[in-house]
Amino acid sequence: MTPDLIAAEQIFQSASAYVVQAGLLSELAWQRRVSFHEFTESDLLRESAWVVLCSGFREQIVRHVFDYISLCFCDWESAEAIAEADPACRIAALASFGNRSKINAIARIAFHVRRVGFDRFKKNVLSDPIVELQRLPYIGPITVFHLAKNLGLDVSKPDRHLARLADQLGFSNTRHLCTEIARITGEQQKVVDLVIWRYLANSRR
């Protein structure tokens, strides 16, 4: 099946209009701006926690409690701060988000970063992003693309909404869909992902 590039571009244009109408331009600007080579320790801890919590859960649920969970985990100050406050961080976070394995995973990520050292870990990640990020607890072959994208790497994630659209339009996978739209429109792949995902996840639920 030949990919339907015309339909893909039309959907992207509709999705872009939706993002504007829904007041999501700040999120779009953030995704365009965030640079993979400039992520900090705080960025890594925060975005890792976000991805862990969102895996298998609706984003709206996570967004509702994330500020509180951030406070529980020292506002992502550093892996050292979280490790020193453990287990108080986890106990407090469980009051608002009852999935113990996910909360434990956030703490384990902090312990991993502290053990390796952030500077060394970041150097390894910049060298081989997809492999090295999967060394973090709870980050697997699918969620790693979500994390990498949120840290600024120009990739798309194999989200179910995007995967379904890619299949319907004859693309081999979500990366194929997003890279082709990026090529046509001049946008970054990560931005194409965000725009279409927001449109599919929000406007059609």
N, C-alpha and C positions, 0 to 999 in steps of 0.2 A: 504493500500500500504506500503510495507516494504521499509524503507529508503535505497537508493543506496549509501552505504558508499564508495564503490570503486570509483564511479564516483565523489563523493564529494571530496575525497582525490586527485584524478587526477586534478580536477578543481583547488584545492588549490595549487597544485604544479605548474600548468600553471600560476596561478595568482602570485605566488611567483617569478617565472621567469620574468613575465612582470614587476613587481615592480622593480626588479634589472635592467632590460633593460631600463626602463623609467626614471632611475635616482632618484628613490623615497626612497632610503635607509635611508636618514636622517629622513623622516617622519616615516618610520617603526621603526627606533631606538628611536625616540621620544615616540611613542606609547608604546613600550616595557618599556621604562624608567619611564614614568610619573607615579607617585605614588598617589593614591587617598588620603592617609592620610597626604600628604604633600602639598596639594594645598593651595595657598595663596589667599589673597583678590584680588590681581591683576589677578591671574589665573581665579578665579571665574567670575569676571567682563568681562574679555576678552572672555573666552569660552562661557559664557552665550550670549554675544552679537553675537558671531560667529554663534551659533546655532539658535538664533532668526532670523538673517539675511538669513541663508541658508534654513530655512523652506519654501518650496515652490519655491525656486530660485535655479538656477544652481550654483554650487560651484564656477565655474570660474568667474561668475559675481561678487560674493561676494569677492573673493580673489583679484580681480582687484581694488576694492575700500577700502579694509579693513584697509590698512595702513593709509589712509587718515581719515577714520572714527575713528581709534584708536587715532590719534592726536586730533581729535575733542573732544573726550571723555577723555582728559587728559592722554592719553596713559595708561589708566586703572590704574592710580596711586592709587586711593582709591575711595570708594563710596562717602566719604566726599568731595573730590576734585571735583567730577562730580556734586554732588548736589549743591555745592557752585557756580559752573560755569553755571548751568542751568538758563535760556534756551539757552544760547549761544552755548552750545554743540550741542543741537538738531538743531538749526538753521544752523550751519556750516555743520553738517552732511547731512542735507537734500539737500545741494548743489550737492552732489555726489550720493545720494541714496534717491530717491523720495518717498519711502514708509513711510509715516508719522507714521502709527501705529507701525511699527517695530522700528523706531527711538525712538518713545515715549516709547516703551517697554524697550529699553535699559536704558533710563533715569529712568524709574520706578523701574527697577531692582536695580539700584544704590540707589535710595531712600529707597527701602525695606531693603537692606543690611545695610544701615546707621541706619535705625530705629531700626532694631533688634540688630545690632552690629555684626561685622564679627565673632568674637570669639564664641559668642553664636550660631550664624547661623551655623558655621562650626561644632560645637559640635552636634547640632541637625542633621545635614546632615550625619555625620559619624555614628550616631546612627540609622538613618532610611533614607538612601540616596534617594530612589525613591519617597517616600512620601514628604520629606522635600524640595527637589529640585523643586517639582511641586508647591511649594508656591511662587516661583518666577513668576512674570508676564510673560505671553506668553509661559511658559514652561508647556507642557501638557503631557498626558500619552504616547505619542510617542517620542516627542522631548526630554523628560527627559532622555531617554536612550542614546541619542546622547551626551547630556551634561555630564551625569555621566561617559560615556566612555572617553570623552575628558579630564575629570578631573582625570582619572586614574582608575576608577572602572572597574573590569574585567567583563564587560557585552557587549552584542552586541545590535545594534539598529535595530528596525523593518523597515529598509529601503526597498523601493519598489523593488530595484534590487535584494537584498538578499531574500526578501519575494518571489519573482517570482522564483528564483533558488530553494529555499527550497521546494516550492510547486512542481516544476518539478521533483525533486529528491525524493519526498515522505516524506519529513520531516514535522513535525507538524507546525513549525514556524522557524523564523530566529535564535532564541536562540537554538533550537534543532539542527539546522544545524551547528552552530558555536561551540557549546559545544562538539558535536561529532567529528568534525574535530580537535578541540583542544585536545580532549582525544587521538585521533589517532596520532597526530603529536607532541604533547608535547608543543605546542604553547599556549599562553594565548588566551582566547576567544576574547578579544578586538583587538588583533593583527590579528586573523583570519578574523574578521569583516573588518578591514581596508584593508587587502590584497585583499580579494575577492571583496570588494566594489570598490576599485581602479581599479581592473581588469575589472569589469563589467561596471562601469561608464565611464572609460576612453577609454579602448581599443575597446569597442563595440558601441560607440556613432556614 
